[in-house]
Amino acid sequence: MQVYIESRGFSQDDDYRWLKVTEESQTRVDQEYLPTIIQEANKLIDSESASVVLSRKNNGLLFLLTSIEPVDRVDFAHRQIRISVACLMPDSLDNQRILRMLAATALDTEERQHLTTEISQAVSLGGELGFQVNFEHIQKLTNISAAKNLLQDKLPNTTKKIAELSPQLQQELASELKEHCLPNQQGLIVVVTGIKKEQAFIDANVWRGLSSLVVYSDWQIINQILPENNFATKLSKYFNSLMIIIGILSAVSLLAKNLNF
C-alpha cells in the first residue's frame, strides 16, 4: 500500500503540502510528482471541500478522501487545518473490499465522524515538515477482516449515474458500496464532491457521481443524458439556421418589392 497525506502545520511557513508516507520515512512530494491516478482525481474534484474518489488505473486502485476537518485544529491565523488522504493499492478483490469499506465509511453520515477522528489521530502537528503521520495507525484503517465483515460482494449495476449531492443520495451510495463490488472499468469510478458541473462527470464517464452543481435531484443515467443533450444541441442549431434563412428570404422579398420586380 502507498499512502499520501496532504495537510499543513501550525506556523506561517508550514503551508499545505503532500507527504509520501511509508513505515520507514515521510517525504515531501510536489503535486506535479504525485502518481498520475491521484492527479487525475484531483482535477475532477473541488479539493477544498469534502470529496470522496474511487479510481482504477492499469493495475492500481485509489481511494482519495479530501478536506477532513479535525476538531480544534487551526493554524497560526486560527484557520481550520484540513487533511486529505490517498491510499493506493494493487488491484485485487481484497484490496477492492478495503477501499470500498473506506469510501462507504466516508460517505456514511453516522460512520464518517469515526473515520475523521481516526485519521486526525494518525496525522498530528509537529515535526520538520509541520505535520507528521503515524503509518501504523493508517494501516489499521485498512483491515481486510473488518471489510469482509462489513461488506457483501454482489455483482454491480454497471449503469452509470449522476445526481445532485444530498445526504440521502450520499447515504444510498454508501449502502451500494457496502453491498456491491466495483465495476471493472478503468478511470474514475466514484466521485463525490462539491462544486463540479455534471458535464465533467459525463466526460470522465464516472460510474457514480454526486456534486452540488448537478441539476438532477435524483439519480440520472448518463447515457440517457447524452442523447437529450445532443438532440437539444441539434435542435438549437436547426432553429438558428432556419431563422437565418427566413431573415435572408425576408430581405430578398423586401428588396424585390422596392425594385418593383
SULWOCOR-V521140 format. One line per field, one symbol per residue. ss: DSSP state (H for helix, E for strand, L for the rest). phi: phi as a letter, one per 20 degrees, with the letter a starting at -180 (. if undefined). burial: b if it has 16 or more other C-alpha atoms within 10 Angstrom, else e. A space follows every 10 residues. Layout:
ss=???
phi=???
burial=???
This chain:
ss=LEEEEEELLL LLLLLLEEEE ELLLLEEEEL HHHLLHHHHH HHHLLLLLLL EEEEEEELLE EEEEEEEEEE EEEELLLLLE EEEEEEEEEE LLHHHHHHHH HHHHHHHLLL LHHHHHHHHH HHEEELLLLL EEELHHHHHH LLLHHHHHHH LLLELLLLLL EEEELLHHHH HHHHHHHHHE LLLLLLEEEE EELLLLLHHH HHHHLLLEEE ELLLLLLLLE EHHHHHHHHH HHHHHHHHHH HHHHHHHHHH HHHHHHHHLL L
phi=.dcccdabef fffeffbede dcfebccfcf gfdfggffff fffdcefedf ccccbcbldc dcdccdlfcf fmdcefemeg edccccddcf fbffffffff ffffffeffe effffgffff ffddfpnfen bcceffffgf fdeffffffe ddcfffeefe ccaffbgfff fffgffffec fffefenfdc ccbeebffff fffemffccc bfefeefcgc fffefggfff ffffffffff ffffffffff ffffffffem f
burial=eebbbbbbbb eeebebbbbb bbeeebeebe eeeeeebbee bbebbbbebb bbbbbbbeeb bbbbbbbbbb eebbbeeeeb bbbbbbbbbb eeeebbbbbb bbbbbbbbee ebbebbebbb ebbbbeeebb bbbbbeebee bbbbeebeee beeeeeeeeb bbbbbeeebb bebbbbbbbb bbeeeebbbb bbbbbbbbee bbeebbbbbb bbbbeeebeb bbeeeeeeee eeeeeeeeee eeeeeeeeee eeeeeeeeee e
